[in-house]
């Protein structure tokens, strides 16, 4: 039972981690609390389900199409909304309210385009993989493998490429990075592309794990994703990865009977935020964040 819950936690945590990296990059580089990120995940999932079930092109093509579409939408929104706000030097609260408004607009657009009915991917729900005492559905197995590959690639991008190093430099000090000759406009463009790609991938994986999803499902994922970002250290992509996995594992293991009988699964979100509060009480900057004097 313990190992099964641990495996389930890894699957859930992988989804949180991928989405949290996208949110963390946007905040770290652009100082935008991307409240519409959950709806961008939903958009990716619905694009993918259209290519998978309606057009019958399979999950690989569907996921690739969803990632391209979400990246294009992310860049388009930057040109239409975020760039004009930055040009007008909009303050933090104005950007935050704009992100909330954008979330509502995207959600209603998804309702209009795809309708309110639940959707599911064309994956056999009865296919099960057994690894000793652990049983994973076909969707869970796909999700964990794809998520691990994606996380490794993102880690390599951020740590071992010129683009990754410039993104981290801009996140640390944008003005100093510009003085040092870094093309900050290129970094901003790459940030929106990467965040869109990750949003779509996280949305597709979340849709696979949940079996069915509707236009509201991205919003329900947004709070734990934000919790993972804060837990790992706001603006730190590596911390977001750690926070996502930690939240996923803790919430699943909290239902284990060995922990005083376990908590009711309904209260798993409560456990996640209790862990967040305890960690922040001990380390306000998050697991991998840096303390700053204000």
VEXVEXLUM-298444 format. One record per residue (C-alpha): residue in three letters; z, x negated, y negated. Coordinates in nm, 2 decimals, padded with zeros to 4 digits. Example, Ala and Ser with C-alpha at 12.3 -4.5 7.8 and 13.67 -1.06 7.14 Angstrom:
NODE resn      Z      X      Y
NODE  Ala  00.78 -01.23  00.45
NODE  Ser  00.71 -01.37  00.11
//
This chain:
NODE resn      Z      X      Y
NODE  Unk  00.00  00.00  00.00
NODE  Unk  00.09 -00.28 -00.24
NODE  Unk -00.23 -00.47 -00.18
NODE  Unk -00.43 -00.15 -00.22
NODE  Unk -00.27 -00.08 -00.55
NODE  Unk -00.33 -00.44 -00.66
NODE  Unk -00.70 -00.41 -00.58
NODE  Unk -00.72 -00.08 -00.77
NODE  Unk -00.55 -00.25 -01.06
NODE  Unk -00.80 -00.53 -01.06
NODE  Unk -01.08 -00.28 -01.07
NODE  Unk -00.92 -00.09 -01.36
NODE  Unk -00.82 -00.41 -01.54
NODE  Unk -01.18 -00.55 -01.51
NODE  Unk -01.32 -00.25 -01.70
NODE  Unk -01.05 -00.27 -01.96
NODE  Unk -01.10 -00.65 -02.00
NODE  Unk -01.48 -00.62 -02.05
NODE  Unk -01.44 -00.35 -02.32
NODE  Unk -01.15 -00.53 -02.48
NODE  Unk -01.35 -00.85 -02.53
NODE  Unk -01.62 -00.65 -02.72
NODE  Unk -01.35 -00.49 -02.95
NODE  Unk -01.18 -00.82 -03.00
NODE  Unk -01.50 -01.00 -03.10
NODE  Unk -01.58 -00.73 -03.36
NODE  Unk -01.24 -00.75 -03.51
NODE  Unk -01.20 -01.12 -03.49
NODE  Unk -01.53 -01.19 -03.67
NODE  Unk -01.58 -00.89 -03.89
NODE  Unk -01.23 -00.75 -03.93
NODE  Unk -01.34 -00.41 -03.82
NODE  Unk -01.12 -00.19 -03.60
NODE  Unk -01.41 -00.04 -03.40
NODE  Unk -01.28  00.31 -03.33
NODE  Unk -01.62  00.42 -03.22
NODE  Unk -01.63  00.16 -02.94
NODE  Unk -01.53  00.42 -02.68
NODE  Unk -01.82  00.64 -02.77
NODE  Unk -02.05  00.35 -02.76
NODE  Unk -01.93  00.30 -02.40
NODE  Unk -02.00  00.67 -02.34
NODE  Unk -02.35  00.63 -02.48
NODE  Unk -02.42  00.34 -02.24
NODE  Unk -02.30  00.55 -01.94
NODE  Unk -02.52  00.84 -02.03
NODE  Unk -02.83  00.63 -02.09
NODE  Unk -02.76  00.47 -01.75
NODE  Unk -02.72  00.80 -01.57
NODE  Unk -03.05  00.92 -01.72
NODE  Unk -03.23  00.62 -01.58
NODE  Unk -03.05  00.63 -01.25
NODE  Unk -03.04  01.00 -01.16
NODE  Unk -03.31  01.16 -01.38
NODE  Unk -03.57  00.89 -01.36
NODE  Unk -03.46  00.76 -01.02
NODE  Unk -03.49  00.39 -01.12
NODE  Unk -03.17  00.27 -00.95
NODE  Unk -02.84  00.13 -01.08
NODE  Unk -02.97 -00.22 -01.17
NODE  Unk -03.25 -00.10 -01.40
NODE  Unk -03.03  00.18 -01.53
NODE  Unk -02.75 -00.06 -01.63
NODE  Unk -02.99 -00.30 -01.79
NODE  Unk -03.15 -00.02 -01.99
NODE  Unk -02.81  00.10 -02.10
NODE  Unk -02.71 -00.24 -02.22
NODE  Unk -03.03 -00.29 -02.42
NODE  Unk -03.00  00.06 -02.57
NODE  Unk -02.63  00.01 -02.66
NODE  Unk -02.70 -00.33 -02.81
NODE  Unk -02.99 -00.19 -03.02
NODE  Unk -02.77  00.10 -03.14
NODE  Unk -02.49 -00.14 -03.22
NODE  Unk -02.72 -00.36 -03.44
NODE  Unk -02.88 -00.04 -03.59
NODE  Unk -02.54  00.09 -03.69
NODE  Unk -02.46 -00.25 -03.86
NODE  Unk -02.78 -00.22 -04.07
NODE  Unk -02.72  00.15 -04.15
NODE  Unk -02.34  00.15 -04.20
NODE  Unk -02.14 -00.17 -04.17
NODE  Unk -02.36 -00.40 -04.37
NODE  Unk -02.37 -00.17 -04.68
NODE  Unk -01.99 -00.13 -04.66
NODE  Unk -01.95 -00.51 -04.64
NODE  Unk -02.19 -00.55 -04.94
NODE  Unk -01.97 -00.31 -05.14
NODE  Unk -01.66 -00.51 -05.03
NODE  Unk -01.51 -00.20 -04.88
NODE  Unk -01.14 -00.25 -04.80
NODE  Unk -00.98 -00.23 -04.45
NODE  Unk -00.89  00.13 -04.48
NODE  Unk -01.24  00.24 -04.58
NODE  Unk -01.38  00.05 -04.28
NODE  Unk -01.13  00.21 -04.05
NODE  Unk -01.20  00.56 -04.17
NODE  Unk -01.57  00.49 -04.14
NODE  Unk -01.53  00.39 -03.78
NODE  Unk -01.34  00.71 -03.71
NODE  Unk -01.62  00.91 -03.87
NODE  Unk -01.88  00.72 -03.67
NODE  Unk -01.69  00.79 -03.35
NODE  Unk -01.70  01.17 -03.42
NODE  Unk -02.07  01.16 -03.51
NODE  Unk -02.16  00.96 -03.19
NODE  Unk -01.96  01.19 -02.97
NODE  Unk -02.12  01.50 -03.10
NODE  Unk -02.46  01.34 -03.08
NODE  Unk -02.40  01.27 -02.71
NODE  Unk -02.29  01.63 -02.66
NODE  Unk -02.61  01.75 -02.82
NODE  Unk -02.84  01.51 -02.63
NODE  Unk -02.68  01.54 -02.28
NODE  Unk -02.46  01.85 -02.29
NODE  Unk -02.10  01.89 -02.20
NODE  Unk -02.14  01.90 -01.82
NODE  Unk -01.99  01.61 -01.61
NODE  Unk -02.24  01.35 -01.47
NODE  Unk -02.22  01.10 -01.19
NODE  Unk -02.43  00.81 -01.07
NODE  Unk -02.64  00.82 -00.76
NODE  Unk -02.39  00.62 -00.55
NODE  Unk -02.27  00.72 -00.20
NODE  Unk -01.91  00.83 -00.26
NODE  Unk -01.83  00.81  00.11
NODE  Unk -01.93  00.44  00.15
NODE  Unk -01.61  00.23  00.20
NODE  Unk -01.56 -00.14  00.23
NODE  Unk -01.25 -00.25  00.43
NODE  Unk -01.10 -00.60  00.36
NODE  Unk -00.79 -00.61  00.58
NODE  Unk -00.54 -00.35  00.44
NODE  Unk -00.75 -00.29  00.13
NODE  Unk -01.02 -00.02  00.11
NODE  Unk -01.27 -00.01 -00.17
NODE  Unk -01.53  00.26 -00.23
NODE  Unk -01.88  00.15 -00.29
NODE  Unk -01.85  00.22 -00.66
NODE  Unk -01.52  00.01 -00.68
NODE  Unk -01.68 -00.28 -00.50
NODE  Unk -01.98 -00.28 -00.73
NODE  Unk -01.76 -00.25 -01.03
NODE  Unk -01.53 -00.55 -00.94
NODE  Unk -01.81 -00.78 -00.84
NODE  Unk -02.02 -00.70 -01.15
NODE  Unk -01.71 -00.72 -01.37
NODE  Unk -01.61 -01.06 -01.24
NODE  Unk -01.96 -01.20 -01.29
NODE  Unk -01.98 -01.06 -01.64
NODE  Unk -01.63 -01.20 -01.73
NODE  Unk -01.73 -01.55 -01.61
NODE  Unk -02.05 -01.54 -01.80
NODE  Unk -01.88 -01.43 -02.12
NODE  Unk -01.62 -01.70 -02.08
NODE  Unk -01.89 -01.96 -02.04
NODE  Unk -02.07 -01.83 -02.34
NODE  Unk -01.77 -01.85 -02.56
NODE  Unk -01.65 -02.18 -02.44
NODE  Unk -01.96 -02.38 -02.35
NODE  Unk -02.24 -02.28 -02.58
NODE  Unk -02.32 -02.35 -02.94
NODE  Unk -02.32 -01.97 -03.02
NODE  Unk -01.98 -01.93 -02.86
NODE  Unk -01.83 -02.21 -03.06
NODE  Unk -01.98 -02.09 -03.38
NODE  Unk -01.85 -01.74 -03.31
NODE  Unk -01.50 -01.87 -03.26
NODE  Unk -01.53 -02.08 -03.58
NODE  Unk -01.63 -01.78 -03.79
NODE  Unk -01.34 -01.58 -03.63
NODE  Unk -01.10 -01.85 -03.74
NODE  Unk -01.22 -01.89 -04.10
NODE  Unk -01.55 -01.73 -04.20
NODE  Unk -01.56 -01.90 -04.55
NODE  Unk -01.50 -02.24 -04.41
NODE  Unk -01.76 -02.19 -04.14
NODE  Unk -02.02 -02.10 -04.40
NODE  Unk -01.93 -02.41 -04.60
NODE  Unk -01.97 -02.61 -04.28
NODE  Unk -02.33 -02.49 -04.25
NODE  Unk -02.29 -02.22 -03.99
NODE  Unk -02.53 -01.93 -04.03
NODE  Unk -02.28 -01.65 -04.05
NODE  Unk -02.55 -01.38 -04.06
NODE  Unk -02.68 -01.50 -03.72
NODE  Unk -02.32 -01.49 -03.58
NODE  Unk -02.27 -01.14 -03.71
NODE  Unk -02.59 -01.03 -03.55
NODE  Unk -02.50 -01.19 -03.22
NODE  Unk -02.16 -01.03 -03.23
NODE  Unk -02.30 -00.68 -03.26
NODE  Unk -02.55 -00.75 -02.98
NODE  Unk -02.28 -00.89 -02.75
NODE  Unk -02.03 -00.61 -02.83
NODE  Unk -02.30 -00.35 -02.75
NODE  Unk -02.40 -00.51 -02.42
NODE  Unk -02.03 -00.52 -02.32
NODE  Unk -01.97 -00.17 -02.43
NODE  Unk -02.25 -00.03 -02.21
NODE  Unk -02.15 -00.24 -01.91
NODE  Unk -01.79 -00.13 -01.94
NODE  Unk -01.90  00.23 -01.98
NODE  Unk -02.12  00.22 -01.67
NODE  Unk -01.85  00.05 -01.46
NODE  Unk -01.59  00.30 -01.58
NODE  Unk -01.83  00.59 -01.49
NODE  Unk -01.87  00.44 -01.14
NODE  Unk -01.50  00.40 -01.09
NODE  Unk -01.42  00.75 -01.21
NODE  Unk -01.70  00.91 -01.00
NODE  Unk -01.77  01.17 -01.28
NODE  Unk -01.76  01.15 -01.65
NODE  Unk -01.83  01.37 -01.96
NODE  Unk -01.90  01.29 -02.33
NODE  Unk -01.52  01.26 -02.39
NODE  Unk -01.44  00.99 -02.13
NODE  Unk -01.50  00.70 -02.37
NODE  Unk -01.24  00.83 -02.61
NODE  Unk -00.98  00.85 -02.33
NODE  Unk -01.05  00.48 -02.24
NODE  Unk -01.02  00.37 -02.60
NODE  Unk -00.64  00.36 -02.63
NODE  Unk -00.58  00.14 -02.32
NODE  Unk -00.86 -00.08 -02.43
NODE  Unk -00.70 -00.12 -02.78
NODE  Unk -00.37 -00.18 -02.61
NODE  Unk -00.53 -00.46 -02.41
NODE  Unk -00.66 -00.62 -02.73
NODE  Unk -00.32 -00.60 -02.90
NODE  Unk -00.14 -00.72 -02.59
NODE  Unk -00.37 -01.03 -02.56
NODE  Unk -00.36 -01.11 -02.92
NODE  Unk -00.57 -00.94 -03.18
NODE  Unk -00.91 -01.11 -03.24
NODE  Unk -00.86 -01.34 -02.93
NODE  Unk -01.13 -01.27 -02.67
NODE  Unk -00.95 -01.47 -02.40
NODE  Unk -00.63 -01.28 -02.47
NODE  Unk -00.83 -00.95 -02.45
NODE  Unk -00.94 -01.05 -02.10
NODE  Unk -00.58 -01.13 -02.00
NODE  Unk -00.45 -00.82 -02.16
NODE  Unk -00.70 -00.60 -01.98
NODE  Unk -00.62 -00.73 -01.64
NODE  Unk -00.25 -00.72 -01.70
NODE  Unk -00.26 -00.36 -01.81
NODE  Unk -00.48 -00.25 -01.52
NODE  Unk -00.26 -00.42 -01.26
NODE  Unk  00.07 -00.31 -01.41
NODE  Unk -00.03  00.06 -01.45
NODE  Unk -00.15  00.08 -01.08
NODE  Unk  00.15 -00.12 -00.94
NODE  Unk  00.39  00.11 -01.13
NODE  Unk  00.31  00.38 -00.88
NODE  Unk  00.42  00.17 -00.58
NODE  Unk  00.71  00.32 -00.39
NODE  Unk  00.87 -00.02 -00.37
NODE  Unk  00.95  00.00 -00.74
NODE  Unk  01.23  00.25 -00.72
NODE  Unk  01.00  00.51 -00.57
NODE  Unk  00.73  00.45 -00.82
NODE  Unk  00.63  00.66 -01.12
NODE  Unk  00.41  00.97 -01.11
NODE  Unk  00.05  00.86 -01.16
NODE  Unk  00.03  01.10 -01.45
NODE  Unk  00.26  00.86 -01.65
NODE  Unk  00.05  00.55 -01.59
NODE  Unk -00.06  00.54 -01.96
NODE  Unk  00.31  00.56 -02.06
NODE  Unk  00.38  00.26 -01.84
NODE  Unk  00.09  00.07 -02.01
NODE  Unk  00.22  00.12 -02.36
NODE  Unk  00.58  00.05 -02.25
NODE  Unk  00.46 -00.29 -02.13
NODE  Unk  00.28 -00.34 -02.46
NODE  Unk  00.59 -00.26 -02.66
NODE  Unk  00.81 -00.50 -02.45
NODE  Unk  00.56 -00.78 -02.48
NODE  Unk  00.52 -00.74 -02.85
NODE  Unk  00.90 -00.73 -02.90
NODE  Unk  00.92 -01.07 -02.73
NODE  Unk  00.59 -01.21 -02.87
NODE  Unk  00.46 -01.00 -03.17
NODE  Unk  00.13 -01.20 -03.19
NODE  Unk  00.04 -01.10 -02.83
NODE  Unk  00.01 -01.32 -02.52
NODE  Unk -00.25 -01.56 -02.65
NODE  Unk -00.24 -01.48 -03.02
NODE  Unk -00.12 -01.72 -03.29
NODE  Unk  00.18 -01.64 -03.52
NODE  Unk  00.09 -01.62 -03.88
NODE  Unk  00.30 -01.61 -04.20
NODE  Unk  00.20 -01.34 -04.44
//
